[in-house]
Structure formats: structure tokens, C-alpha cells
Amino acid sequence: MAKLDRAIQMLHLLCESVEGMTLDELAAALEVNRRTVERLRDVILLHFDLDEVVDGRIKRFRIRDGLRRVYARPSVPEIAALRAEAEGRAREGAPQAALLSSLLAKVRSSLDHREKSRLEPDLDALARLQRTRVAAGPAVGASDGVVSTVQQAIMIGVGLEFDYLADGAAAPKWRRVAPYGLIHGPVTYLIGKMPGKDPVHYRLDRMSNVKLGNEPHPVPDDWDLDAWLAQSFGIWREDDHDVVLRVLPTAVARANAWRFHPAQVLEEDGEELLVKFRAGGLREIAEHLFTWGGDVRIEAPEELRKVMRERVMLAWAST
């Protein structure tokens, strides 16, 4: 372990020296010859930004800003991934797009001129050929003000008051709810709870006149947003059902690489595959299964078979 020990000692010397150290000074401090120090310097140079300070004919070396800066500095793939996500959410019109863009700007502004010069060529090449796919779906968005107000209510633990235009309603109605969470996606939803009722979802783009309430409404400590979402298929919720799907051999490979539900269980049944989960949202499940053609059959529940038959008959009637 002597070589590793010397490398670590040299790292500390290079970080702790303000003016920098010459190769001879490093060799004397480590009690090794100059050639050994040169080899260690070349290895350190592969992983750290090593400054060369030239004073006349004397060359000194140092690691500026200490070791923390080296490990906290974002990498090219990390910045490129954040940039692709921010641009993708902006094209989608998602409310968190502005926050991601702001975060990206702060990350890039934290880099000094030398770091930017080193990262920019690789970042431009990677970002030019990397995108976050925007899937087909609703093209609606919520204003930054609505999102900010909802987030503020969650952070300080107060209720929300707003006018809500429900699907098919002629006019909006006033609501007062305790905010239980935000679900981001092509459409952003507030999970809100009214007194004496179960939490339900509200589309942010259908909310208006949103303001903070006067009464405290902290989220219960035992509230689990992930568990609540796992009881639905997508965002839609209704009475839970034990769903069992049978995947035919022609689609088993595809189904093994597909997530029907976060809590799904896959079981091999000969050459076929059984997919089991518990969820509501039968109509949304049927809509999804329609895209699988005849490769997936419904084993249970009967209610899902009925919804699927209605979906098929509607498709036939429209042709």
C-alpha cells in the first residue's frame, strides 16, 4: 500500500499549499526521488485539475480549491442529461421546465472559466445529439404561479383554495383542500384532500384563483404518495381490483421488458407469462391493453373484460 499512501500524501500536499510546490520539494516531503514524483504527478493529472505556477525558471504545482471542488464539480454527462431534460420538459410545456432551466443555469454559472473551457467542447457535442423524448399526449400546461403556490402550501403546511373546472362542467366551483402532493407529467396534478373524503387529483391547468388558505393542514406522517399512486393505473383511481393478464408466447419478451404497473408480479406459466397487480382505473387499463392487440388476454377481473368489450365494440362502430 506504499504507492497508494504516497499518492494520497501528495494530493494533500498539493491541496494545502497556497503557492504550490516544486517537484523537488514534493520529493523531499515524500522522501522519494524526483522521477517517482513525476510519475505520481502524471497520474494525478489524469483525475484532478493541476495548476502549474511558473515563477521565473521555477515551476510549482497545486490543486486549486481543494479536493471538495473536484468531487462536487458536475461532469459533462450530468450537465448534458440535465440540459436534455430541461429542454424536453420545455417542449412538453411542463410546469417544472422553468425550474430545471434555472437549475441548469446555476450549475453552469458555478463553473469557473477554466472549467467551462474544458467542459464546453464535449458538452456541445453530447448535447447536440441527445434529447428527451416528448411522447404524444395532452398539450396542456399550468402557470408558474399556480405551481409555486401549490409548492408553497405543501412546504408550510396550509390548505389551498381555488376555483376548479371539472371535466364536462359548465362553470368552475370553489374548492378548499389540503395539499397531499404534486404529480408531474404531460399533465400536472395536485393530490388534494377535502375533510371527510379520500384524496383525489386536480389538474393544475383547470385551477384558477389559487391562493393559500388560512388554516394549517399538515400532511400526516403516515401518508405515502408512492403507495397511493401504486393503487391506481396511471393517475385514475377507483375501487381496486386484482388484475391478472395472460401474455401469449409471441409477446413474452416484450412484456418482460414492460412495466404495466409499479407493483406488478410476473409469473411464468409454460411458454406464457402472467402479469398480476392490484389497481383501479379499469378504463385506462383497457385503453392500454388495446395497444397490445391479441397478445394479452384478460384473466381477471370480469369487470375489466366488460370494459374491454365496450372499448372493442366502440372501435368497431367507428370503422
C-alpha positions as CSV (number, residue, x, y, z in Angstrom):
1,M,0.0,0.0,0.0
2,A,3.1,2.3,0.0
3,K,2.4,3.7,-3.5
4,L,-1.2,4.5,-2.6
5,D,-0.1,6.1,0.6
6,R,2.4,8.3,-1.3
7,A,-0.2,9.3,-3.8
8,I,-2.7,10.3,-1.1
9,Q,0.1,12.3,0.8
10,M,1.0,14.1,-2.4
11,L,-2.7,15.0,-3.1
12,H,-2.8,16.6,0.4
13,L,0.4,18.5,-0.2
14,L,-0.8,19.9,-3.5
15,C,-4.1,20.9,-1.9
16,E,-2.7,22.5,1.2
17,S,-0.1,24.6,-0.5
18,V,-1.2,28.1,-1.4
19,E,1.8,29.0,-3.6
20,G,2.3,25.4,-4.9
21,M,5.3,23.1,-4.6
22,T,8.1,22.2,-6.9
23,L,8.9,18.6,-7.9
24,D,12.0,18.7,-5.7
25,E,10.0,20.0,-2.7
26,L,7.5,17.2,-3.2
27,A,10.2,14.6,-3.5
28,A,11.8,15.8,-0.2
29,A,8.5,15.8,1.6
30,L,7.6,12.3,0.5
31,E,11.2,11.1,0.8
32,V,11.4,9.7,-2.7
33,N,13.3,10.6,-5.8
34,R,12.2,13.2,-8.4
35,R,11.3,10.5,-11.0
36,T,8.8,8.9,-8.6
37,V,7.2,12.3,-8.0
38,E,6.9,12.9,-11.8
39,R,5.1,9.6,-12.2
40,L,2.7,10.5,-9.4
41,R,2.1,13.9,-10.9
42,D,1.2,12.4,-14.3
43,V,-1.4,10.1,-12.6
44,I,-2.9,12.9,-10.5
45,L,-3.1,15.0,-13.6
46,L,-5.5,12.4,-15.2
47,H,-8.0,12.9,-12.4
48,F,-7.5,16.4,-11.0
49,D,-7.1,19.9,-12.3
50,L,-3.4,20.5,-11.6
51,D,-2.3,24.2,-11.7
52,E,1.2,25.0,-13.0
53,V,2.5,28.2,-11.5
54,V,5.6,29.5,-13.3
55,D,7.9,31.8,-11.3
56,G,10.9,32.6,-13.5
57,R,12.5,29.2,-14.1
58,I,10.8,27.6,-11.2
59,K,7.6,25.6,-11.8
60,R,5.3,24.9,-8.9
61,F,2.2,22.7,-8.8
62,R,-1.0,22.9,-6.8
63,I,-4.6,21.7,-6.8
64,R,-6.7,24.9,-6.6
65,D,-9.9,25.0,-4.4
66,G,-9.1,21.8,-2.6
67,L,-10.5,18.2,-3.1
68,R,-14.1,19.1,-2.4
69,R,-14.4,21.1,-5.6
70,V,-13.1,18.2,-7.6
71,Y,-15.7,15.8,-6.4
72,A,-18.6,18.3,-6.3
73,R,-18.0,19.6,-9.8
74,P,-20.6,18.3,-12.3
75,S,-19.4,16.1,-15.2
76,V,-20.2,16.6,-18.9
77,P,-22.8,13.7,-18.9
78,E,-24.5,15.1,-15.9
79,I,-24.9,18.6,-17.3
80,A,-25.9,17.2,-20.7
81,A,-28.6,15.0,-19.1
82,L,-30.0,18.0,-17.1
83,R,-30.0,20.1,-20.3
84,A,-31.8,17.4,-22.3
85,E,-34.4,17.0,-19.5
86,A,-34.9,20.8,-19.2
87,E,-35.3,21.2,-23.0
88,G,-37.7,18.2,-23.2
89,R,-39.9,19.5,-20.4
90,A,-40.0,22.9,-22.1
91,R,-41.1,21.4,-25.4
92,E,-43.7,19.5,-23.5
93,G,-44.9,22.6,-21.7
94,A,-44.4,21.0,-18.3
95,P,-44.5,23.4,-15.3
96,Q,-41.2,22.2,-13.9
97,A,-39.4,23.2,-17.1
98,A,-38.6,26.7,-15.8
99,L,-37.2,25.2,-12.6
100,L,-35.0,22.8,-14.5
101,S,-33.7,25.6,-16.8
102,S,-33.0,27.7,-13.8
103,L,-31.1,24.9,-12.1
104,L,-29.1,24.3,-15.3
105,A,-28.1,28.0,-15.5
106,K,-27.0,27.9,-11.8
107,V,-24.9,24.7,-12.4
108,R,-23.2,26.2,-15.4
109,S,-22.6,29.6,-13.7
110,S,-20.9,27.8,-10.8
111,L,-18.1,26.7,-13.1
112,D,-15.0,29.0,-13.5
113,H,-13.6,30.0,-16.9
114,R,-11.1,27.1,-17.0
115,E,-13.7,24.5,-16.1
116,K,-16.1,25.9,-18.8
117,S,-13.3,25.9,-21.4
118,R,-12.5,22.2,-20.6
119,L,-16.2,21.0,-20.5
120,E,-17.9,23.1,-23.3
121,P,-16.5,21.2,-26.3
122,D,-17.6,17.8,-25.0
123,L,-20.9,19.2,-23.7
124,D,-21.8,20.8,-27.1
125,A,-21.0,17.5,-28.9
126,L,-23.1,15.4,-26.4
127,A,-26.0,17.8,-26.0
128,R,-26.3,18.2,-29.8
129,L,-27.1,14.5,-30.2
130,Q,-29.1,13.9,-27.0
131,R,-32.8,14.5,-26.5
132,T,-35.6,13.7,-24.0
133,R,-38.4,12.2,-26.0
134,V,-41.7,14.1,-25.8
135,A,-44.5,11.5,-26.0
136,A,-47.8,12.1,-27.7
137,G,-50.4,13.2,-25.3
138,P,-52.2,16.2,-23.8
139,A,-50.6,19.5,-24.7
140,V,-51.7,21.5,-21.6
141,G,-49.7,23.4,-19.0
142,A,-50.1,25.2,-15.7
143,S,-48.7,28.6,-15.0
144,D,-45.6,29.0,-12.9
145,G,-47.6,31.0,-10.4
146,V,-50.0,28.1,-9.7
147,V,-47.2,25.6,-9.3
148,S,-45.4,27.9,-7.0
149,T,-48.4,28.5,-4.8
150,V,-49.1,24.7,-4.5
151,Q,-45.5,24.0,-3.6
152,Q,-45.6,26.8,-1.0
153,A,-48.7,25.3,0.5
154,I,-47.0,21.9,0.8
155,M,-43.9,23.4,2.4
156,I,-45.6,25.5,5.0
157,G,-48.5,23.0,5.7
158,V,-51.6,25.1,4.9
159,G,-54.7,24.5,2.8
160,L,-55.3,25.6,-0.8
161,E,-58.3,27.5,-2.1
162,F,-59.2,27.6,-5.8
163,D,-61.9,27.5,-8.5
164,Y,-61.9,24.2,-10.3
165,L,-63.4,23.5,-13.7
166,A,-64.2,19.8,-13.7
167,D,-64.3,17.7,-16.9
168,G,-67.7,18.4,-18.6
169,A,-68.7,21.1,-16.1
170,A,-70.2,24.3,-17.4
171,A,-68.6,26.5,-14.8
172,P,-65.9,26.2,-12.1
173,K,-66.6,25.5,-8.5
174,W,-64.8,26.7,-5.4
175,R,-62.7,24.1,-3.6
176,R,-60.7,24.1,-0.3
177,V,-58.3,21.2,0.0
178,A,-55.3,20.0,2.0
179,P,-52.4,19.5,-0.5
180,Y,-51.1,15.9,-0.3
181,G,-48.7,16.0,-3.3
182,L,-47.9,17.0,-6.9
183,I,-47.7,14.6,-9.8
184,H,-45.7,15.9,-12.7
185,G,-46.0,14.7,-16.3
186,P,-47.6,15.7,-19.5
187,V,-50.5,16.9,-17.3
188,T,-49.6,18.1,-13.7
189,Y,-52.0,17.1,-10.9
190,L,-52.5,18.3,-7.4
191,I,-53.4,15.5,-4.9
192,G,-55.8,17.2,-2.6
193,K,-58.0,16.0,0.3
194,M,-61.3,17.6,1.4
195,P,-62.5,17.0,5.0
196,G,-64.0,13.6,5.5
197,K,-63.1,12.4,2.0
198,D,-60.3,10.4,0.3
199,P,-57.5,12.3,-1.5
200,V,-58.4,13.0,-5.2
201,H,-56.5,14.6,-8.1
202,Y,-57.0,18.0,-9.6
203,R,-55.5,19.2,-12.9
204,L,-53.5,22.3,-12.4
205,D,-54.4,23.7,-15.8
206,R,-58.1,23.7,-14.7
207,M,-57.4,25.5,-11.4
208,S,-57.9,29.3,-11.2
209,N,-57.7,32.0,-8.5
210,V,-55.4,29.8,-6.5
211,K,-54.4,31.1,-3.1
212,L,-53.1,29.9,0.3
213,G,-55.7,29.1,2.9
214,N,-55.7,30.4,6.5
215,E,-55.9,27.1,8.3
216,P,-53.0,24.7,8.9
217,H,-53.2,21.4,7.0
218,P,-50.0,19.5,7.5
219,V,-49.7,16.2,5.6
220,P,-50.0,13.2,8.0
221,D,-46.7,11.5,8.8
222,D,-48.1,8.1,7.6
223,W,-49.1,9.5,4.2
224,D,-47.3,7.7,1.4
225,L,-47.7,9.2,-2.0
226,D,-46.0,6.3,-3.7
227,A,-48.3,3.8,-2.1
228,W,-51.3,5.9,-3.1
229,L,-50.1,6.0,-6.7
230,A,-49.5,2.3,-6.7
231,Q,-53.2,1.7,-6.2
232,S,-54.1,3.3,-9.5
233,F,-53.3,2.7,-13.1
234,G,-51.7,5.9,-14.3
235,I,-53.4,8.8,-12.4
236,W,-57.0,7.5,-12.4
237,R,-58.4,5.9,-9.3
238,E,-61.5,3.9,-8.5
239,D,-62.2,0.7,-6.5
240,D,-59.1,-1.6,-6.6
241,H,-59.3,-4.9,-8.5
242,D,-56.9,-7.8,-8.6
243,V,-55.8,-7.7,-12.3
244,V,-54.4,-10.8,-13.9
245,L,-53.2,-10.6,-17.5
246,R,-52.0,-13.5,-19.7
247,V,-49.3,-12.7,-22.2
248,L,-49.1,-15.1,-25.2
249,P,-45.7,-16.5,-26.2
250,T,-45.4,-14.1,-29.1
251,A,-45.2,-11.1,-26.7
252,V,-43.5,-12.6,-23.7
253,A,-40.1,-11.0,-24.5
254,R,-41.8,-7.6,-24.9
255,A,-43.9,-8.0,-21.7
256,N,-40.8,-8.9,-19.7
257,A,-39.3,-5.5,-20.6
258,W,-42.5,-3.6,-20.0
259,R,-43.9,-2.1,-16.8
260,F,-47.7,-2.5,-16.6
261,H,-47.8,-1.3,-13.0
262,P,-45.2,-0.4,-10.4
263,A,-46.3,-3.2,-8.1
264,Q,-46.6,-5.9,-10.8
265,V,-45.7,-9.5,-10.3
266,L,-44.6,-11.6,-13.3
267,E,-45.1,-15.4,-13.2
268,E,-44.1,-17.8,-15.9
269,D,-46.8,-20.2,-17.0
270,G,-45.3,-22.6,-19.5
271,E,-44.5,-20.5,-22.6
272,E,-46.9,-17.8,-21.4
273,L,-46.5,-15.1,-18.8
274,L,-48.9,-14.0,-16.1
275,V,-48.9,-10.3,-15.1
276,K,-50.5,-9.6,-11.7
277,F,-51.2,-6.4,-9.9
278,R,-53.9,-4.6,-7.9
279,A,-55.2,-1.3,-9.2
280,G,-58.2,0.8,-10.2
281,G,-58.7,2.7,-13.4
282,L,-60.2,-0.1,-15.4
283,R,-60.9,2.1,-18.4
284,E,-57.4,3.3,-18.6
285,I,-56.1,-0.3,-18.3
286,A,-58.4,-1.3,-21.1
287,E,-57.1,1.6,-23.3
288,H,-53.6,0.4,-22.7
289,L,-54.3,-3.2,-23.4
290,F,-56.0,-2.3,-26.7
291,T,-52.5,-1.4,-28.0
292,W,-51.3,-5.0,-27.4
293,G,-53.8,-6.4,-29.9
294,G,-54.4,-10.1,-29.2
295,D,-51.1,-10.7,-27.5
296,V,-52.5,-10.0,-24.0
297,R,-55.7,-11.6,-22.6
298,I,-57.6,-10.6,-19.5
299,E,-57.8,-13.4,-16.9
300,A,-59.4,-11.2,-14.2
301,P,-61.4,-9.4,-13.2
302,E,-64.6,-9.8,-15.1
303,E,-65.3,-6.0,-14.8
304,L,-62.1,-5.4,-16.8
305,R,-63.3,-7.8,-19.5
306,K,-66.6,-5.9,-19.7
307,V,-64.8,-2.6,-20.1
308,M,-62.6,-4.1,-22.8
309,R,-65.5,-5.4,-24.7
310,E,-67.1,-2.0,-24.7
311,R,-63.9,-0.5,-25.9
312,V,-63.7,-3.0,-28.8
313,M,-67.3,-2.5,-29.8
314,L,-66.7,1.2,-29.9
315,A,-63.7,0.7,-32.1
316,W,-65.8,-1.5,-34.5
317,A,-68.6,1.0,-34.6
318,S,-66.3,3.8,-35.6
319,T,-64.8,1.9,-38.6
